[in-house]
Amino acid sequence: MSKWLDRADLLKAHLEGVAGLSEIPVEVDRQKDINSVIAGAIAEASGACITILWTGGGNPDPKSNDLRMGGRFTVTVNGLEILREGATPLDEIAETVAEAMHDWNPNADDPNHRTHRLYVTDIQLAPHEHFLVYEIEGEILRMN
């Protein structure tokens, strides 16, 4: 598996451990029928689902001998426009996700590789036929 999808899996584990998000399913989009996965998760759980998609990455120094791509990710908070009674509003979930993502270190457990950070670069509502969707864009940057 690529290090980009490995980082998506690390981000999934990170979000699953955040207070207020533990009851919400988190899925890494591995180019499967993600809409049916989202619909099933929303129907079974809290009325929300979080997905993580690796969307590419730029090399900040193409002339370097080292490839320094950290990767870009789109994290979506998906849910019904009308929430169940007592459910956390999607905008609050999206804010919690964005706060948990920003300045996250995917290599925190490895003292030799604490050189990357994920930074949130954009948040927006995305059009969708059936769900309310918040898209949170982030990029992992190498710090040295």
KEKE-3310 file (N, C-alpha, C; in steps of 0.2 Angstrom, whole numbers, plus 5000, padded with zeros to 4 digits):
npx = (5004:5002:5011:5003:4990:4992:4994:4981:4974:4980:4975:4962:4961:4966:4955:4945:4948:4945:4936:4919:4918:4919:4908:4904:4905:4920:4927:4939:4941:4943:4942:4930:4912:4908:4897:4886:4892:4892:4879:4874:4881:4876:4863:4863:4870:4874:4868:4877:4892:4910:4922:4937:4948:4962:4969:4980:4995:5008:5025:5036:5049:5055:5067:5075:5084:5077:5060:5048:5034:5019:5006:4989:4972:4955:4943:4927:4912:4897:4880:4862:4851:4840:4841:4841:4832:4841:4854:4870:4873:4878:4887:4894:4900:4909:4917:4923:4930:4939:4946:4953:4960:4969:4986:4990:5001:5006:5016:5018:5021:5034:5049:5060:5054:5046:5042:5032:5016:4999:4989:4974:4967:4955:4938:4922:4904:4898:4889:4877:4866:4858:4863:4869:4884:4900:4915:4932:4947:4964:4982:4997:5012:5030:5041:5054)
npy = (4994:5012:5025:5036:5032:5025:5035:5041:5031:5032:5045:5042:5033:5043:5052:5044:5043:5055:5065:5067:5062:5049:5040:5041:5034:5032:5032:5027:5032:5021:5021:5015:5011:5023:5031:5022:5016:5027:5030:5019:5020:5031:5028:5018:5023:5038:5047:5053:5053:5051:5054:5050:5055:5053:5065:5068:5077:5089:5091:5101:5104:5100:5098:5092:5079:5071:5065:5074:5074:5077:5075:5078:5079:5076:5078:5073:5077:5070:5070:5069:5082:5085:5082:5068:5069:5075:5073:5078:5093:5094:5105:5107:5095:5095:5106:5101:5090:5098:5105:5094:5089:5100:5104:5092:5078:5066:5057:5056:5045:5041:5045:5048:5054:5066:5076:5081:5089:5091:5102:5112:5118:5123:5124:5120:5120:5106:5103:5090:5077:5070:5072:5083:5090:5093:5099:5096:5102:5097:5098:5088:5094:5094:5098:5102)
npz = (5000:4997:5004:5005:5006:5017:5026:5025:5032:5045:5048:5048:5060:5069:5069:5073:5086:5092:5104:5103:5090:5090:5088:5075:5059:5050:5035:5023:5007:4995:4981:4978:4978:4985:4988:4992:5003:5012:5012:5019:5031:5036:5038:5048:5059:5067:5059:5052:5042:5040:5027:5019:5007:4997:4987:4979:4977:4978:4973:4982:4978:4964:4959:4968:4976:4984:4985:4991:4993:5002:5002:4998:5005:5005:5016:5020:5028:5029:5029:5033:5028:5037:5053:5065:5081:5094:5088:5084:5076:5059:5055:5067:5069:5057:5061:5072:5066:5057:5066:5073:5062:5059:5060:5063:5066:5056:5059:5073:5082:5078:5082:5074:5062:5063:5055:5047:5044:5045:5037:5037:5023:5017:5018:5014:5008:4999:4984:4984:4979:4988:5002:5015:5013:5020:5014:5018:5015:5015:5017:5018:5024:5022:5035:5034)
capx = (5000:5006:5012:4998:4984:4994:4992:4974:4972:4982:4971:4956:4962:4966:4948:4940:4949:4943:4930:4914:4918:4919:4901:4903:4909:4925:4929:4944:4939:4948:4939:4924:4906:4908:4890:4882:4895:4890:4871:4873:4884:4872:4857:4865:4873:4872:4865:4883:4898:4916:4926:4944:4950:4969:4968:4986:5001:5013:5032:5038:5056:5056:5075:5078:5085:5072:5053:5045:5027:5016:4999:4983:4967:4948:4939:4920:4907:4891:4874:4855:4849:4836:4844:4837:4832:4847:4860:4875:4873:4884:4892:4898:4905:4914:4921:4927:4935:4944:4951:4957:4965:4974:4992:4990:5007:5005:5022:5019:5024:5040:5054:5064:5050:5041:5044:5026:5010:4993:4986:4968:4968:4949:4932:4916:4899:4898:4883:4875:4859:4854:4866:4872:4891:4905:4922:4938:4953:4970:4988:5002:5018:5036:5043:5061)
capy = (5000:5018:5029:5041:5028:5023:5041:5041:5026:5035:5050:5038:5031:5049:5055:5039:5044:5062:5066:5069:5059:5041:5037:5043:5030:5035:5028:5029:5031:5017:5021:5010:5014:5027:5033:5017:5016:5033:5030:5014:5022:5037:5025:5014:5026:5044:5051:5056:5048:5055:5050:5053:5053:5056:5069:5070:5080:5092:5091:5108:5105:5095:5097:5089:5071:5067:5066:5077:5075:5074:5073:5082:5075:5079:5074:5075:5076:5069:5068:5071:5089:5085:5077:5065:5072:5074:5072:5083:5096:5093:5110:5106:5089:5097:5110:5096:5087:5102:5107:5089:5088:5105:5104:5085:5075:5059:5053:5057:5040:5039:5051:5050:5056:5071:5082:5082:5091:5091:5109:5113:5124:5126:5121:5122:5115:5103:5100:5083:5076:5067:5073:5089:5088:5098:5096:5100:5101:5098:5095:5087:5097:5092:5104:5104)
capz = (5000:4996:5010:5005:5009:5024:5030:5026:5037:5051:5049:5050:5067:5073:5069:5077:5093:5094:5107:5099:5084:5091:5086:5068:5055:5046:5029:5018:5000:4991:4974:4978:4978:4992:4990:4995:5010:5015:5014:5024:5037:5039:5040:5053:5064:5070:5054:5049:5040:5038:5022:5018:5000:4995:4981:4975:4980:4974:4975:4982:4975:4959:4957:4974:4975:4988:4984:4997:4993:5009:5000:4999:5007:5006:5021:5020:5033:5026:5033:5031:5030:5043:5058:5070:5087:5098:5084:5083:5069:5054:5055:5073:5067:5053:5064:5076:5061:5055:5072:5074:5057:5058:5063:5065:5064:5055:5061:5080:5085:5076:5084:5068:5057:5065:5051:5043:5048:5040:5038:5034:5018:5014:5020:5010:5007:4992:4982:4983:4978:4994:5008:5016:5013:5021:5012:5022:5011:5019:5014:5023:5022:5026:5038:5033)
cpx = (5004:5006:5006:4991:4986:4992:4985:4971:4974:4977:4964:4956:4962:4959:4944:4942:4948:4937:4925:4913:4918:4913:4900:4908:4914:4927:4934:4942:4944:4945:4934:4918:4905:4901:4886:4885:4893:4883:4870:4875:4879:4865:4857:4867:4870:4869:4871:4888:4904:4920:4932:4946:4957:4967:4974:4991:5006:5020:5035:5045:5057:5063:5078:5079:5080:5065:5050:5038:5024:5009:4994:4977:4960:4945:4932:4916:4900:4885:4867:4854:4845:4839:4839:4837:4838:4854:4864:4874:4879:4889:4897:4903:4910:4919:4926:4932:4941:4949:4955:4962:4971:4980:4993:4997:5006:5010:5023:5023:5031:5045:5058:5061:5045:5042:5038:5020:5005:4990:4979:4969:4961:4943:4926:4910:4899:4891:4882:4868:4855:4857:4868:4880:4896:4912:4927:4944:4959:4976:4993:5009:5024:5039:5050:5063)
cpy = (5006:5021:5034:5038:5026:5029:5043:5037:5029:5041:5047:5037:5037:5052:5051:5040:5051:5062:5069:5066:5051:5037:5038:5038:5034:5030:5031:5027:5027:5016:5015:5014:5017:5029:5028:5016:5021:5032:5024:5016:5027:5033:5021:5018:5033:5049:5055:5051:5053:5050:5054:5050:5057:5059:5071:5073:5084:5091:5098:5109:5099:5093:5093:5082:5067:5069:5068:5078:5072:5072:5077:5077:5079:5075:5077:5073:5076:5067:5070:5078:5089:5080:5074:5069:5070:5073:5078:5086:5095:5098:5109:5100:5091:5102:5106:5093:5092:5104:5101:5087:5094:5104:5097:5082:5068:5054:5054:5052:5038:5045:5053:5053:5061:5077:5084:5085:5092:5098:5109:5119:5127:5121:5124:5117:5113:5101:5093:5082:5074:5069:5080:5087:5094:5095:5100:5097:5102:5095:5094:5090:5095:5099:5106:5103)
cpz = (5000:5003:5010:5008:5016:5029:5030:5031:5044:5053:5051:5058:5071:5074:5074:5085:5096:5098:5103:5092:5084:5088:5079:5064:5051:5041:5025:5011:4996:4984:4973:4977:4984:4993:4994:5002:5014:5017:5019:5031:5041:5042:5047:5060:5066:5065:5050:5047:5038:5033:5021:5011:4999:4988:4977:4980:4976:4977:4975:4979:4970:4957:4963:4973:4979:4986:4990:4997:5000:5007:5002:5000:5007:5011:5021:5026:5030:5030:5030:5033:5036:5048:5063:5077:5091:5095:5084:5076:5065:5054:5061:5072:5063:5056:5069:5072:5059:5060:5073:5069:5057:5063:5066:5062:5063:5057:5069:5084:5083:5077:5078:5062:5059:5061:5046:5047:5042:5042:5034:5029:5016:5017:5016:5010:5000:4990:4981:4983:4984:5001:5009:5017:5014:5018:5015:5018:5016:5015:5019:5020:5026:5029:5037:5026)
residu = (MET:SER:LYS:TRP:LEU:ASP:ARG:ALA:ASP:LEU:LEU:LYS:ALA:HIS:LEU:GLU:GLY:VAL:ALA:GLY:LEU:SER:GLU:ILE:PRO:VAL:GLU:VAL:ASP:ARG:GLN:LYS:ASP:ILE:ASN:SER:VAL:ILE:ALA:GLY:ALA:ILE:ALA:GLU:ALA:SER:GLY:ALA:CYS:ILE:THR:ILE:LEU:TRP:THR:GLY:GLY:GLY:ASN:PRO:ASP:PRO:LYS:SER:ASN:ASP:LEU:ARG:MET:GLY:GLY:ARG:PHE:THR:VAL:THR:VAL:ASN:GLY:LEU:GLU:ILE:LEU:ARG:GLU:GLY:ALA:THR:PRO:LEU:ASP:GLU:ILE:ALA:GLU:THR:VAL:ALA:GLU:ALA:MET:HIS:ASP:TRP:ASN:PRO:ASN:ALA:ASP:ASP:PRO:ASN:HIS:ARG:THR:HIS:ARG:LEU:TYR:VAL:THR:ASP:ILE:GLN:LEU:ALA:PRO:HIS:GLU:HIS:PHE:LEU:VAL:TYR:GLU:ILE:GLU:GLY:GLU:ILE:LEU:ARG:MET:ASN)
# end
